[in-house]
Amino acid sequence: MLSNANFLCEIGTEEIPAGYIPPAIEAAKKIIEKSLTDERIDFNEIKVYATPRRFAVAISGLVESQRAETVELKGPSKKAAFDQEGKPSKALEGFLKGNSVTVDDITVRDTDKGEYVYATKKLDSGKTEVIIPAIIENLVNTLPFPKRMKWSNKSITFPRPIRYFTILFNDKVVDFEMDGIRSSNLTRGHFVQHNQMVPVEKIADYENILEQNGVILDQDRRKSLIHEELIKAAQSAGGQLNEDDELLNTVTYIVEKPNIIVCEFNESFLQVPDIVLIAEMKEHQKYFAVTDSNGKLINKFLVTSNNPKTDNIPKGNVKVISARFSDAEFFYREDAKKKLSERVESLKKVLFHKELGSIYDKIIRMQSVAGAVSRNLGLDTSVSEKIERAILLSKADLDTAMVYEFASLQGQIGTIYAINDGEDIEVARAINNHYKPRFHGDEIPENMVSVVASLSEKIDNIFGSFSVGNIPKGSQDPYALRRQANAVVELLIHNSINIELSAVFSEISGNYSNGSDLIDKIVEFIEARVKTILSDRGYSYDEIDACMVAGNTDYLELLKKAESLHEFRKNENFSELLLGFKRMNNIVSSFRKKNSDYELKFDQSRLELPEEKKLFVFFEEKSSEISKYIDSSEYIRLFELMTGAKSVIDKFFDNVMVMDERTEVRDTRLYLLESIGNKFSMVIDFSKISDK
């Protein structure tokens, strides 16, 4: 527990659902911090602890009184504050009353927006123990929970009945009462093993007192202990723990003192796929699975119990899970009577979206996306046919009893059923993989059939959502489109795929309402995710912006350019080279702003000075080499070649007046600079690079 805590508030309750607790812990800390700060009460640190039957707030360094402060309050303008006779207006009277100040406390001050009334107010220093009760009441009333309830004759609402408050400040009870429930120094031990109220004389003893009475207060310590005991129990059962951090977080909040119990089910159930049995154990019973050294499920499972082992605990849990497994076995056998391919037709009756049609309609759109991707990548016919087959079957498991029972098995069970049906292994695996990556850090498909299927799923989701107006705004993204845009980029980069997405979008836009008008919006939306991905990889914003040339939607190529620019930027000649190219760009851009449609003409005979002739010759001779490096993505070599032009460019600007009074000479020089810039225009925008 928090060392040197001098304040403790425990809210003792009936058993609260595990999923409610973690968000409430985080919120409780923020609520208390804000309340103390607003009340000018200083403190050092706040920690919030929770078990299924209590929330506990511990604070160290909580002072006994508020800070005394003098504050300055801005009121209405002078014009609005006084009437024509110079008497206070209603606006000023309201300001004075609302802030408990008088006319004697105000002054008129001249500001950049005119004259305004200001009041000086001294804030008194109240006792913390007098203010704390209102903070606790606010905490109880504002903690966010999915659902609240009332009980008995109480008006309080909370997820489960509140039974007591333990509130101590500097080891003395803080007088507090809420709806007839009064504070004391009593806390409750383990509800079954030590079901009694025990006194807490000193805050420093609180955690030890709970532990002596069967409660491990600190959720982090409880989680660590559960994990250690699960590993030991799995080993004692002859296997290893099937790690599941999500489940571990859940069971941390269903026990106050963990006891791990090994149970054994009938081996015959192992004929059902592992993922089904594991889903049954996790989702319905919160059991941990045990596997062998090869990751194959064995007929043992682990129960996280709030009570020590008795003969009845294993018997009861085995009985419950056996019934569940019997149901799963029945669903599995029933599903096997019909092939996945035979279920596709039924998807025509399953609505995907009222404006986008059925699940079957989505499959057709996905196949269209896949076709466009395959053509742009030049994939073999055999691969394209596998992709088309995988997409056709990708949603068929939605028609199965197993997915109806366990939505989390969508895709996974489809792969198993496809293998059982004798489908090609790449096709079968793509049924599950087309959902990946589902979240940040998830596995990214690598087989081309799975990759294209996954791209098709996500591109259709983005295009479809945009077409019906479901576009992310601010922090709102109910359809997780940002995550899916991230996945599109990660799929391409991870698998080293060069493809212009805008070309794919142009091909498929006809499948969506106003599709052609959405292309630019979707490209912009995806590019925002590209910037985030590249920034997370360590590239600076000016490097990213310089490489994101308009019209270029090949994001693997963008990554290569950013990598090369980032690396070449370390070259000592980079800054001076950059200045030369920026100067070229500035001169041409300035001219084009006033003469956007002007046709520049080049006349080599108008090159008069040796410096401009050398500039022309250098880039004329290097033209094929520049094109070669761009085509082969050898950007480092391209930048090295540009470094060789540094002295030529410098001498040009030192000795040549571009904007010559003679039109033919000026146009020739401008044409020369513009043509050099155009060689790199689809590679990098030098104007975006900071020279610092």
Buried (B, 14 or more C-beta within 10 A) or exposed (E): BBEEBBBBBBBBBBBBBBEBBBEBBEBBBEBBBEBBEEBBBEBEBBBBBBBBBBBBBBBBEBBEBBEEEEEEBEBBBBEBBBEEEEEBBEBBEEBBEEEEBEEEBBEEEEEEEEEBBBBEEEEEBBEBBEBBBEBBBBBBEEBEBEEEEEEEEBEBBBBBBBBBBBBBBEBEBBEBEBEEBEBBBBBBBBBEBBEEBBEBEEBBEBBEBBBEBBBBBBBEBBBEBBBEBBBEBBEEBEBBBBBBEEBBBBBBBBBBBBBBBBBEBEEEBBEBBBBBBBBBBBBBEBBBBBBEEEEEBBBBBBBBBBBEEEEEBBEEBBEBBEEBBEBBBEBBEEBEEBBBBEBBEBBEEEEBBEEBBBBBBBBBBBBBBBBBBBEBBEBEEEBBBBBBBBBBBBBBBBBBBBBEBBEEBBBBBBBBBBBBBEBBEBBBBBBBBBBBBEEEEEEBBEBBBBBBBBBBBBBBBBBBBBBEEBBBEEEEBEBBBBBBBBBBBBBBBBBEBEBBBBBBBBBBBEBBEEBEEBBEEBBEBBBEBBBBBBBEEEBBEBBBBBBBBEEBBBBBBBBBBBBBBBEBBEEEBBEBBBBBBBBBBEBBEEBBEEEEEEEBEBEEEBBBBEBBBBBBEBBEEBEEEBEEBBEEBBBBBBBBBBBEBBBBBBBBBEEBEBEBEEEEBBBBBBBBBBBBBEBBBEBBBBBBBEEE
